[in-house]
Amino acid sequence: MREVAAGTGPARPAATVIVLSYQPGAWLAPCLESALGQRLAGGVEVLCIDNGSAGRAAAALAAPIGARVLRSETNLGFAGGVNVGLRHARGALVALLNDDAVAGPDWVASAAAALEDPGVAAVGPKVLMAGWWQQVRLGDARTAAPGDHRVLGTRLRSVRAGGREVLEQAAGGGLHAMEGEAGERWRWTVPSAPFYVPVPGPSPEPVEVDGRPVASGPVTRLVNKAGSYLRRDGVLGDFGAETPDDGRFDTSRECFFASGTALVARGATWAAVGPLADEFFAYYEDGDWCWRARLLGMRVLYDAGATVEHRVSATSGGQVSSWVRYLAERNRTLCLLRNAPAAVAAAELRRRALAGPLDGVRRAVLSAAPAALWSRRRMRRQRTVDPRAVWDRWAGVDTTWEGGPPEG
């Protein structure tokens, strides 16, 4: 690891914003500019970690903008790359910002006000999906096959908005995940529930589904996350995901964890809780860190007064990637082994030992379980709150919300 550029920020900034970049695209420059443009007394430094990008592309883009750049010759994953940044951060506050996200100018300042309470470990803003989204609602439903009474809705092979194919980009509760092999892709709709297609601006575009024009609804902004939750099976999810930003998510509140997409914490809290779990590589490391903070008696807040826009999974490929699915499922299990009540952790380990391979997850979990359990024993000496108390308070809370937008 070596410093490529010192940047132009203050020597003793009020905050350090860590931006990790492995596969930089057109999104990196707006991200860094938004971080450098934070309105915060005392100023910010932006620390860009070039996480083994090909041809040092991230460093080449970040240095002229004014970021302080550190270069790793290998991809350390999100957790490992952020941990490098934590070791070099100089701010009293240390924030994380995805390289495909753009922060509003008061993101850090708003979090700083909440972090004046020493009982608050971390703060996350309202994160919106980048761009504008037009509502589509299909009402026809049918069963999967003769004699099969599961209602699946309609199988879609093509969705076009303004002449552009957007099937893979479409979002919302009205669609199931992508199915089929490359070159033969489709998605099932959810009967009567709306879905949303990306459009260039706030004006509606003509929409075609499988070559036929369909009536479409209003254009809106979509929430990516408005605080994050813990399900009773250990899955970590995002409150309000792919739902219109129609006022339902405008109240700040406590939530289970803050996503690493745009998380702000005090440097002292990072030191007390410790770094992200390197062994996770990517996914669930933010939830694991916030869970550990809760076991130390601290709280996590959702700040509805600050907004960040996110180009979702611009780097990773999202859930269509088998690698992402593998990491998420493996790390979900490890997160439970490290933090959940003993009975919950034991049941999950037993279930995983008996479950099928699922892209190698079973073998990976059994291999990593001893280290996870050792970490659990080590962290037990630090915690001030019983894992059962955290679980009973948060498992299964805030996992649902009204699915549809107001009718326009």
N, C-alpha and C positions, 0 to 999 in steps of 0.2 A: 504494500500500500504506500503510495507516495502522493504528495500534494502537487497538483498540476498548476493551479492558479490560486492566488491568495484572495482574489475578489476585492470589492471596494466597500464592504460594509464596515461598521464601527468595530474597534478592537474589543470593546466590552459591550456587546449588544444586549438589549433587553430580551431578545429572543433569537434563537437559531431555528431556521426552518430546514429540515432535512428532506431532500428530494433524491430519490433513488432512481437511476435510469439504466436499464439493460438493453432495451431495444428502442432507442429514441426515434420519434417521428415528428411530424409537424406540431404535435401537441406539447413538446418539451419547452419551447421558447415561451409560449403564453403562460405556461405553468410557472416558470422561473420569474417571469416579469410580474406576475400577480403576487408571488411571494416577496419579491423585492419591493413591491409597491404597498406593503402593509402600512397602515397608518397607526403607528405605535410609538409612544414616547420612549426615547432611548434607542430606537432604531432596531433593525433586524439584520442578521447576516443569513445568507442562503448558502447552504452547504450541499452541493450536488455530488453524489457518489456515483461515479462512472463504474457501474457494476459489471465490468468485463465486456463492454459494448464492442461490437466488431469495428475495427479500425479506429478505436477511441472516439467514436462519433459523438457520444454524450459529452465528453470533455470538450471537444471542438465546438459544440453548440453552446455549452454553458459558460465557458470562460469569457467570451466577448460580451455576454449579457451582464456580467458583473458578479456571478456566483463564485464562491470559493469552491474549488474542485479537488476531490480526492479520487484517485484512480486505483481500482483493483483489477488485476490482470485476469481474474476468474470471476464467474458469476457466483456470488455468495448467497444468493437467494434474497428475498425481502428481509427476512430476519437478520441474516448475517450482515447484509449491506447497511441496514439501519443501525446495527450495533457499532459498526465502524464510525458512522456519523455521531453516535452518542459519545464515543470516546474523544471526539474532536470538537464537539459543540462548545461554544463559549457563552451562550445566552443563559440568563436566569430561567427563561422558559425555553422548552425544546418541543418543537412541533414537527409532525410528519405530514407530508403532502405527496400524494401520488403524482407521478410525472405526467399523467393524462388528466389531471384536474386543474381547474383555475379557481383561485380563491377570491372572494370578495374582499375589498380593501380593509374591512374592519374585522375580518375573521379572527386574527390573533388577539387584537385589542378586546374584543367581546369575550373571548375565552379568558383573557388575563383578569377581567373583572370577576368572573366566576371563581377563578383560582385564588383569589384573595382569601377565600375560605380554606384553611389548611386541611379540612376534612375532605376536600374534593381532590381526587387523584388525577382525573382527566376530563376533558370537555371535547365533545364532537359537535359540528355544526349540522344544519340541514344540508344534505347533499342532493343536488338535482341532477338528473340525467341531462347531458348536454343537448341543446337544440330544442326543436319544437316537435310535437307529436299529435297526430290527427286520429281521432277516435273512429273505430270501425266496429260495428255490432252485427253479427250474423245470427239469425234466430233458428235456423234449421238444425235439427238434431236427429241422429239415427244410431242404431246399435252397431256393434263391431262386426257381427256376423249373424246369420240366421240362428236363432236359439240363444244368442248371447245378449242379455238384456242390459249390459253396461251402456250407458248413454255417453257417446264420445264426441258428439258434435260432427263437424265436417272436416275431412282430411284435405288440407291445402297443399298444393304443389307450387303455387305462385301467388305472390301478392305484389302488386305494382302500385306505386304512388307517383303521380306525375310522370309516368313512363319509366320509372326506375324500379328494378327488382329489389324488394325490401323484406322478403320472407324471413331471412335469417336475422335481420335487425329488429323485426316487429317485437313488441313488448306488451306486458300487461297480463292480468289474471285470466283473460279470455283465450290464452294460447298455452298449449303444452310445449315442452321442450322439443327441439329438433330431433327427428328420427330419420332412419334410412342411411344408406352408404353415400359416400361422395359421388356426386353426379345424379343421385336419385334421392332428393331430400324432400321431406314433407313435415307438416305440423298438424296436430289435431287442435280444433277449437274447443272451447268450453261452452256448452250451450247457453245462450242468452247473455253471457258475460262479454263485455267489450274488450277489444285489444287496440293497440296503438301503433301507428306506422310513422317513421321519421319523415318530416317535410322540411323544406328549406327555411320557412319563416312562418309567421302567424296567420298567413292566409291559407285556406283549404286548397287541396290539390285533388284532381280526379283519382279515384282508387279503383283498381280492378283486382278481382279475386279469381284465379284460374281462368283469366281471359274475359271475365264478365264484369261490367261496371256494377258497383254496389254503392248504395247510399252510405255516406259517412257523416260523422258528427263533428263536434267542435275541435279546434286546435288548442292544445294546452301544453303546459310544462309537466313533466313527470318527476316524482320523487325517486331517488335512488335509495336513500336511507334517512330516516328521521329518528335516530337512536336505534340501538340494536338489542336483540333479545336472546334468551336461552330457552330452547325447547326441552321437554322432559326426556327426549332421546339424546340430548347433548348437541344437537344441531344449533349453530349460531346463525341467526337470521337478522334481517334489516326491517325495521318497522316502516310500513308505508311503501315498500318496494314496488316500483312500476305502477304507482297510483297517482292520479292527478294531484297537483299541488293546489288544492282548492280551499285552503284554510284550515283543514283538519289537523295539520301538523305545525301550527303556528304557536304552540304553547311549549315553553321550555319545561323540562322535567328531568327527574332522575331516570336512568335506564341501566340495563345490565352492563353493557360495555360500549365503548366508543371505537368506531372503525379506524384502522390505520390509514384509511383514505385521507383523513384530515383530522388528526388527533393533536391536542395541545395539552402538555403537562409541565409542571415545574421540573427543572433540572434536579432538584433535591428529591422529588418523588421518583424520578427515574433511578436515582442512586439507591433509594430505600427499597423499591420493588425489584430492581435489577433489570438487566437488558431483556430483549426479546429472546425467546427460546431458539437458539441457532438450529437445533435439530429439526425444527418444523420446516425450515427452508422458506416456505410461503404458505399462507392461509392458516387461519386460527391463531396465529401468533399474537395478534392484537387482543382477541378475546381471552387468551390464556393470560396475557399481561394484566388486563383489567380484572380478571378473576383473582389473580394473586393480590392485586391491590385491595380488592374487597376482603380477602382473608386477612389483610392487615388493618381492617376496620375503616377503609376509605370508601368514598362514593364516586360515581361517574355520572356526568350530566350530559343531556342533550340540549344544545343551545339553538333555539329556533330563530334567534335574532341574527345569526351569521349564516351565510350561504356560500357553498362551494359547488361548482359545476364539474361533472365527472364524465369523461368519455369512457364508459364502462368497458373494462377488459380490453382496452386498446392494445395492451402489450401481451397479456396472457392468453387471449382467445376465449376466456370465459368457460362456461360449463360444456361447450361443445368439445373442449379439449379433454382427452382421456387423462392427460397428465394432471390437469387441474382437478378432475374428479378424484383421482388417486390421492393427491395431496390432501384435499379437503376431508375425505373419508378417513385416511390414516390419522390426520392431525385432530379430527374430532374425537377419535378414540383416545389418543394420547392426552388430549386436554382433559378428558374425564379422569383418566388414570392419575393425572397430576393434581387435580383440584377438587373433584367431586367427593361427596361423602363415601366412606369406605364401602358401604353396601352397593352403592350405585357403580363405583369403579370396579368392584369385583364382578358384578353382574355383566358389565360391559366387556370386561376381559374374557369372561366365560363365553359370552355370546360370540365374540370375535374369534375365539379359539375354535369354535364349532362351525363358524360361518365359512362359506366358500371363499375362493381367492379374491374375487372382485378386483381384477387388475393388479393382483399382487398385494393387496392391502393386508390380508390375513397374515401372510409371512412377514411383512414389514412391521406390523404391530407387535407380533410375538417377538420379533428380534429387538424392537425398541422398548418393550415393556419393562425389562429390568432397569434401564436408565431412567425411565419415567417414574417408576416406583421409588427409585433412589432419590430423585428430585423431590418427590412427594415427602419422603421422610426428612430430607434436608430442610424443606420449606416449613415443615411442621414446627420447627423450633422458632420460626419467626412469626407465625400467624397469631393473631389476637382474637379471631372470630372462628367459631367452629364451622367446618364445611357444611354441616347439615343446616345451620342457620341461613347461610347464603343460598343453598339449594332450595330450601323451603320458601324463602322470600322471592326468588327470581325464576326458578324453573317453571316454564309454562306461562309466564306473565307477558302481556303485551305482544302476543304472537298473532293476533287477528285484528282486523280493522274493517270498516265498511269498504267493500270492494269497488263499488261503482262511483263515478263522478256525479255531481249534480246534473240533472237533466237540463239541457239548454234549449 
